[in-house]
């Protein structure tokens, strides 16, 4: 379930509302709201979000939660033009695994991403060690 789907379900439940109630309040079909809560549909467009904020009278804290959930729920990744080939390869290797990663795999990836950024000399040392291993 996406962070947006979880947010939508949580905020609806906090108010003691059924999906049909929220759908009617916002002017959408209940099936659309259900699809959003199940992550079948990606994050909605601005019109839905505006209606959600007004219709459910989201507090400033809830609006902040909503913004965080939307940011985390983006489904597309855009690599910077200057990304090295290794990053392209990494994304392509990771892509078919998404949705099936174990908790341990996710934890290991998060640990790797928390390591300090390497410098150019680190890259040169890595290349030197890689060449030395091949000999």
C-alpha positions as CSV (number, residue, x, y, z in Angstrom):
1,X,0.0,0.0,0.0
2,X,1.4,3.4,-0.9
3,X,1.9,6.1,1.7
4,X,-0.8,8.1,0.0
5,X,-3.3,5.2,0.1
6,X,-2.5,4.7,3.8
7,X,-2.9,8.4,4.5
8,X,-6.3,8.5,2.7
9,X,-7.6,5.5,4.6
10,X,-6.3,6.8,7.9
11,X,-7.8,10.3,7.6
12,X,-11.1,8.8,6.5
13,X,-11.2,6.4,9.4
14,X,-10.2,9.2,11.9
15,X,-13.4,11.0,10.9
16,X,-15.5,7.8,11.1
17,X,-16.5,8.0,7.5
18,X,-17.1,5.2,5.0
19,X,-15.6,5.3,1.5
20,X,-19.1,6.1,0.1
21,X,-19.5,9.0,2.4
22,X,-16.2,10.6,1.4
23,X,-16.8,9.9,-2.3
24,X,-20.2,11.6,-2.1
25,X,-18.7,14.5,-0.1
26,X,-15.9,15.0,-2.7
27,X,-18.0,14.4,-5.8
28,X,-16.3,11.1,-6.9
29,X,-17.4,7.5,-7.4
30,X,-16.9,5.2,-4.4
31,X,-15.0,2.8,-6.7
32,X,-12.4,5.6,-7.4
33,X,-11.8,6.2,-3.7
34,X,-11.5,2.4,-3.2
35,X,-8.9,2.2,-6.0
36,X,-6.9,5.1,-4.4
37,X,-7.0,3.4,-1.0
38,X,-5.8,0.1,-2.5
39,X,-3.0,1.8,-4.5
40,X,-4.6,0.6,-7.7
41,X,-4.6,4.2,-8.9
42,X,-1.5,6.4,-8.4
43,X,-1.7,9.6,-6.5
44,X,-4.6,11.7,-7.7
45,X,-4.6,15.1,-9.5
46,X,-4.8,18.5,-8.0
47,X,-8.6,18.8,-8.2
48,X,-9.1,15.7,-6.0
49,X,-6.5,16.9,-3.5
50,X,-8.2,20.3,-3.3
51,X,-11.5,18.7,-2.7
52,X,-10.0,16.4,-0.1
53,X,-8.4,19.3,1.9
54,X,-11.6,21.3,1.8
55,X,-14.1,18.5,2.1
56,X,-12.5,16.8,5.1
57,X,-11.2,20.1,6.5
58,X,-7.6,18.8,6.9
59,X,-5.6,20.4,9.6
60,X,-2.2,21.9,8.9
61,X,-0.6,18.8,10.4
62,X,-2.7,16.6,8.1
63,X,-1.9,18.7,5.1
64,X,1.8,18.2,6.0
65,X,1.2,14.4,6.2
66,X,-0.6,14.6,2.9
67,X,2.3,16.3,1.2
68,X,4.8,13.8,2.6
69,X,2.6,10.9,1.5
70,X,2.3,12.3,-2.0
71,X,6.1,12.8,-2.3
72,X,6.8,9.3,-1.1
73,X,4.1,7.8,-3.4
74,X,5.6,8.9,-6.7
75,X,5.8,5.9,-8.9
76,X,8.2,7.2,-11.5
77,X,11.9,7.7,-11.1
78,X,13.8,10.2,-13.3
79,X,17.5,9.7,-13.4
80,X,19.6,12.9,-13.7
81,X,21.2,13.4,-17.1
82,X,24.6,13.2,-15.5
83,X,24.0,9.9,-13.8
84,X,26.7,7.4,-14.4
85,X,26.0,4.2,-16.3
86,X,26.3,2.2,-13.1
87,X,23.3,4.0,-11.7
88,X,21.3,3.2,-14.8
89,X,22.2,-0.4,-14.4
90,X,21.4,-0.4,-10.7
91,X,17.9,1.0,-11.4
92,X,17.3,-1.6,-14.2
93,X,18.4,-4.4,-11.9
94,X,16.2,-3.2,-9.0
95,X,13.1,-2.5,-11.1
96,X,11.9,-6.1,-11.6
97,X,12.4,-6.8,-7.9
98,X,10.2,-3.8,-6.7
99,X,7.1,-5.0,-4.9
100,X,8.9,-8.3,-3.9
101,X,11.8,-7.1,-1.8
102,X,12.1,-8.7,1.7
103,X,12.5,-6.6,4.8
104,X,16.1,-7.6,5.0
105,X,16.8,-6.5,1.4
106,X,15.1,-3.2,2.1
107,X,17.1,-2.7,5.3
108,X,20.4,-3.5,3.5
109,X,19.6,-1.0,0.7
110,X,18.8,1.6,3.3
111,X,22.1,0.9,5.1
112,X,24.0,1.3,1.8
113,X,22.3,4.6,1.1
114,X,23.1,5.9,4.5
115,X,26.9,5.4,3.9
116,X,28.8,8.7,3.2
117,X,29.1,9.8,-0.4
118,X,32.3,8.7,-2.0
119,X,34.8,11.1,-3.5
120,X,36.6,10.9,-6.9
121,X,39.7,9.4,-5.1
122,X,37.4,6.7,-3.7
123,X,36.3,5.8,-7.2
124,X,39.9,5.7,-8.4
125,X,40.8,3.4,-5.5
126,X,37.8,1.2,-6.3
127,X,38.8,1.0,-10.0
128,X,42.4,0.2,-9.0
129,X,41.3,-2.6,-6.6
130,X,39.0,-4.0,-9.3
131,X,41.8,-4.1,-11.8
132,X,44.2,-5.7,-9.3
133,X,41.6,-8.4,-8.5
134,X,41.3,-9.2,-12.2
135,X,45.0,-9.8,-12.6
